[in-house]
Amino acid sequence: MKKDLHLILEDEDLIEMVRILVDEDGDAALAFLKKHFKGKARELLEGG
């Protein structure tokens, strides 16, 4: 079953995400995901 997860970002966060993608910065990518998803993925898996 497919589920949606939406992320609304401020300009500074969008710029940070692009920097992470361009630099292929794995550590920063993990920190970014932890900051912005804070359990949202888990909620989806648990039926939210």
C-alpha positions in Angstrom: 0.0 0.0 0.0 1.3 3.4 -0.9 1.3 6.2 1.6 2.1 9.9 1.3 4.4 11.9 3.4 4.5 15.7 2.9 7.2 18.0 4.0 6.8 21.7 4.2 10.2 23.6 4.3 11.2 27.1 5.0 13.6 28.6 2.3 16.6 28.0 4.5 15.8 24.3 4.9 15.2 23.9 1.2 18.6 25.5 0.6 20.2 23.1 3.1 18.6 20.1 1.4 19.9 21.2 -2.0 23.4 21.7 -0.5 23.2 18.2 1.0 22.3 16.7 -2.4 25.0 18.6 -4.3 27.7 17.7 -1.7 26.4 14.2 -1.3 26.8 14.8 2.5 25.6 11.6 4.1 26.0 12.8 7.7 24.1 16.0 7.0 21.4 14.1 5.1 20.8 11.8 8.1 20.6 14.8 10.5 18.2 16.6 8.1 15.9 13.5 8.0 15.9 13.2 11.8 15.1 16.9 12.2 12.2 17.0 9.7 10.6 13.6 10.0 10.6 13.2 13.8 8.4 10.1 13.9 6.2 10.9 10.9 7.4 7.9 9.0 6.7 5.7 12.0 3.2 7.1 12.4 2.5 6.2 8.7 3.7 2.7 9.3 1.5 2.3 12.4 -1.6 3.3 10.4 -1.6 7.1 10.7 
